[in-house]
Every structure is written in C-alpha cells, then in structure tokens.
Amino acid sequence: MHRRLRLPRPIRLLSAALLALAVTALPATAANAQAPAAPAATEGLQYVALGDSYSAGFGLEPFSFSTPADGCFQAEQNYPHQVAARLGLELDDRTCSGAVTANIRDTPQPTITGLGTAPVQSQYLTADTDVVTVTIGGNDLGFADVAAFCVSLGPGEPILGDPLYTDCSDYYHPLPEVDLLADKIDDVVAPALASTYALIAEKAPNAKVIVVGYPTLSPDVENVPAAGCFTPALTPGGPPYPENSFPYTAADTTYLHDVEAKLDAAIRENAEAAGATYLSTLPQTESHSACQTDGSAFVNGISLLFDQPNQGTPTPDPDLFVKLGALHPNAAGVAFLTDQVAAAVTAAVGEGTVGEEDGGGTPPQAIGDPDGGASSAATADDRQLAASGADPVPSLAVAAGLLAAAGAILIGVRIRALRESAEG
C-alpha cells in the first residue's frame, strides 16, 4: 500500500523548484583553442543549425542577448559554432533553449525569460542551404519534467512528484501493460518528429541533414556502478549540498534509460525515413552518464546551491538555487558532441556533391559508432529497452510549459480512468 506523507517545507520547495525546471544550462567549456584548418570539402558551405538547449548551449558564456532572440541563451561556443569554425562553414544558428518541434515547423517561441520571441526556425532554410544539424524531441516528451518528477528522497522514500510512490516507474505504469511515456513517444513525439524532418527536407532540398541524438543521462544496466547510482540532492547537514547528485532509485535509473532508448529509437526511425543522417550519441555515452562519479561523466547531475543567485536558477525559496547545467552536458560532453557532429558532417558531405537533390541518407556506418550500422536501434532491440525530453531534456518556454501542464492533467485523468476500469 502506498503511504500518504506530508513532505517537510524544504523538500516541498525543492519539489516545486525541480518540477518547474525544464531547460537547464550547459557549463562553460574551454573551447577557445585554435581550430584546425577546415577540410576543403566543407569550406564555405552554408550551414543552418536548428534545435533546443543541447544545440543552443544554454549556460555557456558568452551568450547572445539577441540571437535569435533575447532569452534563447545561444552561446558562442555551442556545438554548432565550434563545428562551423572547425569545418569552415558559414553558420546561421537558429537554435534556442526550450524549443519544441513546433518551434522549428511553424510556431514562434516565447523565450525562457519572456524577454523575446524566437522566429520559426525552419524559415531560415532555403534551397541554398548545404548543411543542417538539428537536436530536438526531448522537450516534446517533457523529459526534464519527468526527470524532476522522479527525484527521490532516498531508496524506499517517496518521489518528489507524488509522495504516494517510491518509484516513478510505478506511476508511469498504472497497469502492467501500460507505459504512459512510451505511449506518448509513439502517439505524440514520433509524429511530431516525422513532420518536422519532412519539412526540413522540403525547405532545404539540397542540404545534408544531420539529426543529432541526445547523450545518455541515466546509464544502462551494464554501466551502473557496483554501489548503485543514488546520491541525494538535499541532505540534512547542508548547505553545501552534494555536487552532481543522482537522486534516482535503482528502478527509476533503469526506467529513465528505457525512456531515453525509446526516444532515441524514435528519433532514428523518423530521421532516416526522411532521408537524414542520424547521429546517435546514446551508445557512445553509456559509460559517461550523470551517474558516474569517477570524473568520466559527460553530463552533469543535480546540484543545489544556497544563496548563490548568479550561479543558478531561482526556486520558491529565495535562498535556494538549482545550479546551471543540471542534466545537461558538461565541458567534456560538449567537446564530445562537437567531435561527433564535425565527423558526421564531413562524412555526409563526402558522400556526394552538396547541391545534388539525392535525399541524403544515413551512411552504412554511423559516425562514432564502434559497432557500425544501426547503433541505437539495435541497442534498443537487443536490450529490449531495459538497459532513454532535456532535453533530457526539456522546456521553460511559456507555450511549452502550458502544453506540459495540459499533458500532466491528461496523464492524471488517464491514470484514474485506467485504475477505475481495472478495479471495476
């Protein structure tokens, strides 16, 4: 039987803060070293970057207050800028933290701060565009809201999202045969991805399109340390609170990875169906998740700060802040993404003359995939998704926030209906 508990005030405030968190920042990266000479094949090509916080580099400094709009936090050293510098590409970076697929297709994006509105990203694609990169989909799933919902007070203790549950995997499985997040990926996210990639192909018919997947946040079963992953975000003795905590139970560590793998497979399937090259980063980062504490992590955990307003995002408690970069790539992760994307662009351009309407397509061996071939699709099948928005992965934009709230209400209604049906 589930316990009904009233959480102490600090925990309730933390719950509100994390459940409101939808886009966090990438940390500063030492990417100012002189770039190598650009390959001749890519020099001067027209490059348009699309996507969300994983593309925009939210949290990196310096960032623009005007490009593409105030509040996008588009950084000068995000992976599109670094790739463009390395390969000699002419960059038009339309990425904006908090973006969902609709913001690429047809919906202007109110920014995180509310100080600006980013134009529809796809309107900057033309027949003259040579290269497109895009990272998107995590916010459509609301993965960051899910990750915040699943934060646990400790093994056997309630999750912050609903104190009736000790594992959020139970919450998202109201019946054994039902997985609400898997259903959302199939019914909502996948169709949105398909229409987005189709529109990109239509608006940039001569471009090589590279769809970049999300790196691992929660590890597969093979890469969980012997002692497990759980570390608390909030401790009675704090502040200071633990750095880069991973406050997820063993069951939810596995479940969150299931969701990541399911999302990765959906992105791959729809990207390839649209003739794009899919660059999955999930297999290569399984041993570099936010769970790792040996210095090998490519992704930050969750860190809470006391009375440090310049280092984090505010919470309902005026003294408590969430450190920028939670559940987003750290400096090593940004460097990894840059290397992978640069290699993928070079390989895609080398497959044929840019400007030919050849439909692109994924090369026989995915860049950076040591196993070759269908890396993440095979991974998802072989592990039966047991070993997956943000993006990760996720959104503070006003419109996306309203959609997330509506989605939460619909999920709650569906849970109640399913339970009543089962009990009846």
C-alpha positions as CSV (number, residue, x, y, z in Angstrom):
1,M,0.0,0.0,0.0
2,H,1.3,3.5,-0.9
3,R,2.0,5.8,2.1
4,R,0.5,9.3,2.1
5,L,3.1,11.6,3.5
6,R,3.4,15.4,4.0
7,L,6.8,16.5,3.0
8,P,8.8,19.0,5.1
9,R,8.9,22.5,3.8
10,P,12.5,22.4,2.4
11,I,11.6,19.2,0.5
12,R,8.3,20.8,-0.8
13,L,10.3,23.8,-2.1
14,L,12.8,21.6,-3.7
15,S,10.0,19.6,-5.3
16,A,8.4,22.8,-6.7
17,A,11.8,24.0,-8.0
18,L,12.7,20.8,-9.8
19,L,9.3,20.2,-11.2
20,A,9.4,23.8,-12.7
21,L,12.8,23.1,-14.2
22,A,12.6,22.4,-17.9
23,V,15.7,23.8,-19.5
24,T,18.9,23.9,-17.6
25,A,22.3,25.2,-18.8
26,L,25.4,23.7,-20.2
27,P,28.5,24.8,-18.2
28,A,31.3,26.9,-19.6
29,T,33.7,25.0,-21.9
30,A,37.3,25.5,-22.6
31,A,36.7,25.5,-26.4
32,N,38.7,28.6,-27.3
33,A,41.7,26.7,-28.6
34,Q,42.7,27.5,-32.2
35,A,40.6,25.3,-34.6
36,P,42.4,23.1,-37.1
37,A,42.3,24.0,-40.7
38,A,38.9,23.3,-42.3
39,P,38.7,20.4,-44.8
40,A,38.4,21.7,-48.4
41,A,35.1,19.9,-49.0
42,T,33.3,21.8,-46.3
43,E,34.9,25.2,-46.6
44,G,32.3,28.0,-47.2
45,L,29.3,25.7,-47.2
46,Q,26.0,27.3,-45.9
47,Y,25.1,25.7,-42.5
48,V,21.9,26.2,-40.6
49,A,21.7,24.9,-37.0
50,L,18.3,24.1,-35.6
51,G,17.2,22.8,-32.2
52,D,16.8,23.1,-28.4
53,S,19.2,23.7,-25.4
54,Y,21.5,20.8,-26.4
55,S,22.2,22.7,-29.6
56,A,22.0,26.3,-28.3
57,G,24.4,25.7,-25.4
58,F,22.3,27.3,-22.7
59,G,24.6,28.2,-19.9
60,L,27.8,28.6,-21.9
61,E,29.4,32.0,-21.8
62,P,29.5,34.3,-23.5
63,F,26.0,34.1,-24.9
64,S,23.9,36.3,-27.1
65,F,21.1,38.5,-25.8
66,S,19.6,39.0,-29.2
67,T,20.3,35.9,-31.4
68,P,17.9,34.5,-32.3
69,A,16.0,36.3,-29.5
70,D,16.7,37.6,-26.0
71,G,16.3,34.6,-23.7
72,C,17.5,31.9,-26.1
73,F,20.8,31.9,-24.3
74,Q,22.5,30.9,-27.5
75,A,26.2,30.5,-26.7
76,E,29.2,31.4,-28.9
77,Q,30.8,28.1,-28.1
78,N,27.9,25.7,-28.5
79,Y,28.5,22.8,-30.8
80,P,27.1,24.5,-34.0
81,H,29.6,27.3,-33.5
82,Q,32.5,25.0,-32.8
83,V,31.7,22.7,-35.7
84,A,31.3,25.7,-38.1
85,A,34.7,27.1,-37.0
86,R,36.4,23.7,-37.4
87,L,35.0,22.9,-40.8
88,G,34.9,26.5,-42.3
89,L,31.1,26.5,-42.6
90,E,29.1,29.7,-42.9
91,L,26.8,29.4,-39.9
92,D,23.2,30.6,-39.4
93,D,22.5,29.4,-35.8
94,R,18.7,29.4,-35.1
95,T,18.9,27.2,-32.0
96,C,17.0,28.3,-28.9
97,S,16.9,26.8,-25.4
98,G,13.4,25.4,-24.7
99,A,12.5,24.7,-28.3
100,V,10.0,22.0,-29.3
101,T,9.4,20.6,-32.7
102,A,6.6,23.1,-33.4
103,N,9.1,25.9,-33.0
104,I,11.1,24.5,-35.9
105,R,8.0,24.0,-38.0
106,D,5.5,26.8,-37.6
107,T,5.3,28.4,-34.1
108,P,7.3,31.3,-32.9
109,Q,8.9,30.6,-29.5
110,P,8.5,32.8,-26.4
111,T,11.9,32.5,-24.7
112,I,12.7,31.3,-21.2
113,T,13.0,34.8,-19.8
114,G,9.9,36.1,-21.6
115,L,12.0,39.0,-23.0
116,G,11.9,37.8,-26.6
117,T,10.3,35.6,-29.1
118,A,12.4,33.5,-31.4
119,P,11.2,33.3,-35.0
120,V,10.2,29.9,-36.5
121,Q,13.5,28.2,-37.1
122,S,12.7,26.5,-40.4
123,Q,12.0,29.8,-42.2
124,Y,15.8,30.2,-42.5
125,L,16.2,27.1,-44.6
126,T,16.4,27.5,-48.4
127,A,17.5,25.6,-51.5
128,D,20.9,27.2,-50.9
129,T,21.4,25.6,-47.5
130,D,24.1,23.0,-47.7
131,V,24.2,21.5,-44.2
132,V,21.6,21.3,-41.4
133,T,22.0,19.9,-37.9
134,V,19.1,19.5,-35.5
135,T,18.7,18.2,-32.0
136,I,15.0,18.2,-31.0
137,G,12.3,16.0,-29.4
138,G,13.2,15.9,-25.7
139,N,11.0,18.9,-24.9
140,D,8.1,17.4,-26.8
141,L,8.3,14.4,-24.5
142,G,8.8,16.7,-21.5
143,F,11.8,14.6,-20.4
144,A,13.1,17.2,-17.9
145,D,9.8,17.4,-16.2
146,V,9.8,13.6,-16.0
147,A,13.4,13.7,-14.6
148,A,12.3,16.3,-12.0
149,F,9.2,14.3,-11.1
150,C,11.2,11.2,-10.5
151,V,13.7,12.7,-8.0
152,S,13.6,10.5,-4.9
153,L,14.2,11.5,-1.2
154,G,16.1,8.2,-0.8
155,P,15.7,4.5,-1.6
156,G,12.4,3.4,-0.2
157,E,11.3,7.0,0.3
158,P,8.7,8.9,-1.8
159,I,9.5,10.6,-5.1
160,L,9.0,14.4,-5.2
161,G,6.4,14.2,-8.0
162,D,3.9,12.2,-6.0
163,P,4.5,11.1,-2.3
164,L,2.3,8.1,-2.9
165,Y,5.0,6.5,-4.9
166,T,8.5,5.3,-4.1
167,D,9.4,4.7,-7.7
168,C,8.2,6.9,-10.6
169,S,8.3,3.8,-12.9
170,D,5.2,2.6,-11.0
171,Y,3.5,6.0,-11.6
172,Y,4.0,5.7,-15.3
173,H,2.8,2.1,-15.3
174,P,-0.7,2.4,-13.9
175,L,-1.3,-1.0,-15.3
176,P,1.4,-3.6,-16.1
177,E,0.7,-3.5,-19.8
178,V,0.6,0.3,-19.9
179,D,3.6,2.7,-20.2
180,L,2.4,6.3,-20.4
181,L,5.8,7.7,-21.6
182,A,6.2,5.0,-24.2
183,D,2.7,5.7,-25.4
184,K,3.5,9.5,-25.6
185,I,6.6,8.8,-27.7
186,D,4.6,6.7,-30.1
187,D,1.5,8.8,-30.2
188,V,2.8,12.4,-29.9
189,V,6.6,12.7,-30.2
190,A,7.2,10.4,-33.2
191,P,4.5,12.1,-35.4
192,A,5.9,15.5,-34.5
193,L,9.4,14.4,-35.4
194,A,8.3,12.9,-38.7
195,S,6.5,16.1,-39.8
196,T,9.5,18.2,-38.6
197,Y,12.1,16.2,-40.6
198,A,9.8,16.2,-43.6
199,L,9.5,20.0,-43.5
200,I,13.3,20.4,-43.2
201,A,13.8,18.2,-46.3
202,E,11.2,20.2,-48.2
203,K,12.7,23.6,-47.3
204,A,16.3,22.6,-47.7
205,P,16.1,20.0,-50.6
206,N,19.8,20.2,-51.4
207,A,21.2,20.0,-47.8
208,K,22.9,17.2,-46.0
209,V,20.7,16.9,-42.8
210,I,22.4,15.6,-39.6
211,V,20.0,14.7,-36.8
212,V,21.9,14.6,-33.6
213,G,20.6,12.4,-30.8
214,Y,20.8,13.0,-27.0
215,P,23.6,11.6,-24.9
216,T,22.9,9.2,-22.0
217,L,21.6,10.8,-18.8
218,S,20.8,7.6,-16.9
219,P,23.0,4.6,-17.5
220,D,22.1,1.2,-18.9
221,V,22.3,-1.8,-16.6
222,E,25.8,-2.7,-17.7
223,N,27.1,0.7,-16.7
224,V,25.6,1.1,-13.2
225,P,28.4,1.2,-10.6
226,A,28.5,-1.7,-8.2
227,A,27.4,0.6,-5.4
228,G,24.4,1.8,-7.4
229,C,23.7,5.3,-8.7
230,F,21.6,7.0,-6.0
231,T,23.0,10.1,-4.3
232,P,20.7,12.6,-2.6
233,A,20.2,16.1,-3.9
234,L,19.4,17.5,-0.5
235,T,21.0,16.5,2.8
236,P,20.1,17.5,6.4
237,G,23.6,18.8,7.1
238,G,23.6,21.1,4.1
239,P,24.4,23.6,2.8
240,P,26.6,23.0,1.0
241,Y,24.6,20.3,-0.8
242,P,26.1,17.4,-2.8
243,E,27.6,18.2,-6.2
244,N,26.2,16.5,-9.2
245,S,23.8,14.3,-7.3
246,F,21.9,11.5,-9.0
247,P,18.8,11.2,-6.8
248,Y,17.1,8.3,-8.6
249,T,16.2,4.9,-7.3
250,A,17.6,1.7,-8.9
251,A,14.2,1.0,-10.5
252,D,14.0,4.6,-11.9
253,T,17.6,4.6,-13.1
254,T,16.6,1.7,-15.4
255,Y,13.2,3.2,-16.3
256,L,14.7,6.6,-17.3
257,H,17.2,4.8,-19.5
258,D,14.3,2.8,-21.1
259,V,12.7,6.1,-21.9
260,E,15.9,7.5,-23.4
261,A,16.4,4.5,-25.5
262,K,12.8,4.6,-26.7
263,L,13.2,8.2,-27.6
264,D,16.5,7.6,-29.4
265,A,14.9,4.8,-31.5
266,A,12.0,7.1,-32.4
267,I,14.4,9.9,-33.5
268,R,16.4,7.5,-35.5
269,E,13.5,5.9,-37.3
270,N,11.9,9.2,-38.3
271,A,15.2,10.9,-39.3
272,E,16.2,8.0,-41.6
273,A,12.7,7.8,-43.0
274,A,13.1,11.5,-44.1
275,G,16.5,10.7,-45.7
276,A,18.6,12.4,-43.0
277,T,21.8,11.1,-41.4
278,Y,21.1,10.1,-37.8
279,L,23.9,10.5,-35.3
280,S,23.0,8.6,-32.2
281,T,25.2,9.6,-29.2
282,L,23.5,7.2,-26.8
283,P,25.7,4.1,-27.3
284,Q,29.0,6.0,-27.1
285,T,28.0,7.8,-23.8
286,E,26.5,4.8,-21.9
287,S,29.6,4.8,-19.6
288,H,29.6,8.6,-19.3
289,S,26.2,9.2,-17.7
290,A,25.3,11.6,-14.9
291,C,25.5,8.6,-12.6
292,Q,29.3,8.4,-12.9
293,T,31.3,9.9,-10.0
294,D,34.8,8.9,-11.3
295,G,35.3,12.0,-13.4
296,S,34.2,10.3,-16.6
297,A,30.7,11.8,-16.8
298,F,29.7,13.7,-19.9
299,V,26.5,15.0,-18.2
300,N,26.1,17.0,-15.0
301,G,24.0,15.7,-12.2
302,I,21.8,17.9,-10.0
303,S,23.4,20.4,-7.6
304,L,21.6,22.7,-5.2
305,L,23.1,26.0,-4.2
306,F,22.4,28.2,-1.1
307,D,22.4,31.9,-1.6
308,Q,24.3,31.9,-4.9
309,P,21.8,33.7,-7.3
310,N,24.4,34.2,-10.0
311,Q,25.2,30.5,-10.3
312,G,21.8,29.0,-10.6
313,T,18.1,29.3,-11.3
314,P,15.8,30.6,-8.6
315,T,13.4,28.4,-6.6
316,P,10.4,29.3,-4.4
317,D,12.9,29.5,-1.5
318,P,14.7,32.9,-2.0
319,D,17.9,31.3,-0.7
320,L,17.9,28.1,-2.8
321,F,19.0,27.8,-6.4
322,V,19.5,24.9,-8.9
323,K,23.0,25.1,-10.3
324,L,23.1,25.8,-14.1
325,G,23.8,22.7,-16.2
326,A,21.7,20.1,-14.3
327,L,21.2,17.0,-16.5
328,H,23.0,18.7,-19.5
329,P,26.4,18.0,-21.0
330,N,29.5,19.3,-19.1
331,A,32.6,20.5,-20.8
332,A,33.7,17.0,-21.8
333,G,30.2,16.3,-23.1
334,V,30.2,19.5,-25.3
335,A,33.6,18.6,-26.7
336,F,32.3,15.0,-27.4
337,L,29.3,16.4,-29.3
338,T,31.4,18.8,-31.3
339,D,33.8,16.0,-32.4
340,Q,30.9,13.7,-33.3
341,V,28.9,16.3,-35.3
342,A,32.0,17.5,-37.1
343,A,32.9,14.0,-38.2
344,A,29.3,13.3,-39.2
345,V,29.1,16.5,-41.3
346,T,32.4,15.7,-43.0
347,A,31.3,12.2,-43.8
348,A,27.9,13.3,-45.1
349,V,29.4,15.9,-47.4
350,G,31.9,13.4,-48.7
351,E,29.2,11.0,-49.8
352,G,28.2,13.2,-52.7
353,T,28.3,16.7,-54.1
354,V,26.4,19.1,-51.9
355,G,23.7,20.7,-54.0
356,E,22.5,17.4,-55.6
357,E,19.0,16.5,-54.7
358,D,20.0,13.0,-53.7
359,G,17.9,12.8,-50.5
360,G,20.9,12.3,-48.1
361,G,20.5,9.2,-46.0
362,T,22.5,7.6,-43.3
363,P,25.9,6.2,-44.2
364,P,26.4,2.4,-43.8
365,Q,28.4,3.0,-40.5
366,A,27.2,5.7,-38.1
367,I,29.9,8.2,-37.1
368,G,31.5,7.3,-33.8
369,D,29.6,4.0,-33.5
370,P,32.2,1.3,-32.9
371,D,29.7,-1.4,-33.8
372,G,28.7,0.2,-37.0
373,G,25.3,0.1,-38.6
374,A,22.1,0.6,-36.7
375,S,23.6,1.5,-33.4
376,S,20.8,2.8,-31.2
377,A,18.1,0.9,-33.0
378,A,20.0,-2.4,-32.4
379,T,20.8,-1.3,-28.8
380,A,17.1,-0.7,-28.1
381,D,16.1,-4.0,-29.6
382,D,18.9,-6.1,-28.1
383,R,18.4,-4.7,-24.6
384,Q,14.6,-4.6,-25.0
385,L,14.8,-1.0,-23.8
386,A,15.7,-2.2,-20.3
387,A,19.2,-1.3,-20.1
388,S,16.1,6.9,-22.5
389,G,12.9,15.4,-23.0
390,A,16.3,17.7,-22.0
391,D,16.4,17.7,-23.4
392,P,16.9,15.4,-21.4
393,V,15.7,17.2,-21.9
394,P,13.2,19.9,-21.8
395,S,11.3,23.5,-21.8
396,L,10.6,26.6,-19.8
397,A,9.1,28.4,-22.8
398,V,5.6,29.7,-22.0
399,A,3.9,27.7,-24.7
400,A,5.8,24.5,-24.0
401,G,5.0,24.9,-20.3
402,L,1.3,25.2,-20.9
403,L,1.5,22.1,-23.1
404,A,3.4,20.2,-20.4
405,A,0.8,21.2,-17.8
406,A,-2.0,20.0,-20.1
407,G,-0.2,16.8,-20.7
408,A,0.2,16.2,-17.0
409,I,-3.5,16.7,-16.5
410,L,-4.4,14.3,-19.3
411,I,-2.0,11.7,-17.9
412,G,-3.6,12.1,-14.4
413,V,-7.1,11.6,-16.0
414,R,-5.9,8.6,-17.9
415,I,-4.3,7.0,-14.8
416,R,-7.6,7.4,-12.8
417,A,-9.6,6.0,-15.7
418,L,-7.3,3.0,-16.1
419,R,-7.4,2.3,-12.4
420,E,-11.2,2.6,-12.2
421,S,-11.5,0.3,-15.2
422,A,-9.2,-2.2,-13.6
423,E,-11.0,-2.1,-10.2
424,G,-14.4,-2.3,-11.9
